Amino acid sequence: MELEFKKATIEDIPVISALYSAAIGTDGCTWSLDYPNAEITQGDYARGDLFCLKTLEGEIVGAISVDDDAFVDELPCWENALQPSAELARLVVKDGFQNQGIARQLLSFAMEELARRGCKSVHFLVSPGNERALRSYAKLEFTHCGDCDLYDHRWFCYEKAL
């Protein structure tokens, strides 16, 4: 299946928000009705940091954001030599398209975008119980560089040079 990685449009926001809502309660997902919310999604869009993967017919099969979170950026586990860096977050794949490598495609395309922006690395937080995400990150050779407690959750911190 051929897919296109694109910056999300204003019309894509309700579809992406519905994907976020559909993921709540699935294995490894720490999201709730409060996160990610409309304000966060609108902020990602307004910064030009909300992306989606679409079929050639225009169906959104996944989304990812470049986050703007000072608490995460200031964690001491990130490698100083790999700065500037950016955080990827809110990766979601539509039910029915999961386990087809879509998450890895989203990550790969988003990392290419960050490299174009001049970033030397990418980092993110993942729930220790999110086994599918952990498998994707292992296949893409991310480094588990630490753990942290933020937002009432325990997280694994992952990083990769671009």
C-alpha positions in Angstrom: 0.0 0.0 0.0 1.4 3.4 -1.0 1.2 6.1 1.6 2.0 9.8 1.7 3.5 11.6 4.7 2.0 15.1 4.9 1.7 18.0 7.2 -1.8 17.8 8.6 -4.4 20.3 7.4 -7.1 22.0 9.5 -9.6 19.5 8.0 -7.5 16.6 9.2 -7.7 17.6 12.9 -11.1 16.0 13.7 -10.0 12.7 12.1 -6.7 12.7 14.0 -8.6 13.6 17.2 -10.9 10.6 16.6 -7.8 8.4 16.1 -6.5 9.6 19.5 -9.9 8.9 21.2 -10.1 5.4 19.6 -6.6 4.5 21.1 -7.7 5.2 24.7 -7.8 2.0 26.7 -5.8 -0.1 24.2 -2.8 -2.1 25.3 0.1 0.1 26.5 -1.8 3.4 25.8 -1.6 5.9 28.6 -3.9 8.4 27.0 -7.2 9.6 28.6 -10.1 11.9 27.8 -7.8 14.8 28.9 -4.8 13.9 26.8 -4.3 14.4 24.0 -7.0 17.0 23.9 -8.2 19.5 21.3 -5.9 22.3 22.7 -2.8 20.1 22.3 -3.8 19.0 18.8 -4.5 22.6 17.8 -1.2 23.7 19.2 0.7 21.0 17.2 -1.1 22.1 14.1 -0.5 25.8 14.7 3.3 25.2 15.2 3.4 23.1 11.9 4.2 20.0 14.0 1.2 17.8 13.3 1.8 15.2 10.5 -0.3 12.3 9.1 0.2 9.3 6.9 -2.5 9.1 4.2 -3.5 6.6 1.5 -3.5 7.9 -2.0 -7.2 8.2 -1.7 -6.7 10.6 1.3 -7.6 8.3 4.2 -5.6 9.1 7.3 -4.0 5.8 8.6 -1.8 7.4 11.3 -0.5 10.6 12.8 2.5 11.9 14.8 3.6 15.2 16.3 6.7 17.0 17.1 6.2 18.0 20.7 7.0 21.2 22.5 7.5 20.0 26.1 10.2 21.7 28.1 9.9 19.1 30.9 10.8 16.3 28.5 13.5 18.4 26.7 15.2 19.1 30.0 15.5 15.5 31.2 19.2 14.7 32.0 19.2 11.4 30.0 19.5 13.0 26.6 23.0 13.0 25.0 24.5 16.5 25.0 26.5 15.7 21.8 23.2 15.0 20.0 21.7 18.5 20.5 19.7 20.1 19.0 17.1 17.4 19.4 13.3 17.2 19.2 10.7 15.0 20.8 8.3 12.9 18.8 4.9 12.2 20.4 1.3 11.3 20.0 2.0 8.6 17.5 -1.3 6.8 16.6 -2.2 4.2 13.9 -5.7 3.6 12.9 -7.3 0.3 13.9 -7.2 -2.0 11.0 -3.9 -0.7 9.8 -1.9 -1.7 12.9 0.9 -4.4 12.8 1.7 -3.4 9.2 4.7 -1.2 9.8 2.8 2.1 9.7 4.2 3.2 13.1 7.8 2.7 11.8 6.9 4.6 8.6 5.6 7.5 10.6 8.7 7.5 12.8 11.0 7.3 9.8 9.3 10.1 7.9 9.1 12.3 11.1 12.9 11.7 11.7 13.6 12.8 8.1 11.5 16.0 8.8 13.5 16.7 12.0 16.8 16.2 10.1 15.7 18.7 7.5 15.0 21.1 10.4 18.6 20.7 11.6 18.1 18.4 14.5 20.9 16.0 15.4 18.6 13.5 17.2 15.1 12.6 18.1 13.9 11.5 21.5 10.6 10.4 23.0 8.9 8.8 26.0 7.2 5.5 25.9 5.2 3.6 28.5 7.0 0.4 29.6 3.8 -1.5 28.9 3.5 -0.4 25.3 5.0 -3.6 23.8 4.1 -2.7 20.2 5.9 0.6 20.4 8.9 -0.9 22.1 9.2 -3.4 19.2 9.0 -0.6 16.6 11.7 1.4 18.4 14.0 -1.7 18.7 13.7 -2.3 14.9 14.6 1.3 14.3 17.6 1.0 16.6 16.6 3.6 19.2 18.6 3.6 22.4 16.9 3.3 25.8 18.8 6.0 27.6 16.9 6.3 30.9 13.6 6.3 32.7 11.6 9.1 34.2 8.4 9.9 36.1 6.3 12.6 34.5 2.6 13.3 34.3 1.8 10.6 36.9 3.4 7.8 34.8 6.7 5.9 34.6 8.4 6.3 31.1 11.2 4.8 29.2 13.3 7.5 27.5 14.5 6.7 24.0 16.9 8.6 21.7 18.4 8.1 18.2 20.9 10.1 16.3 19.7 11.4 12.9 
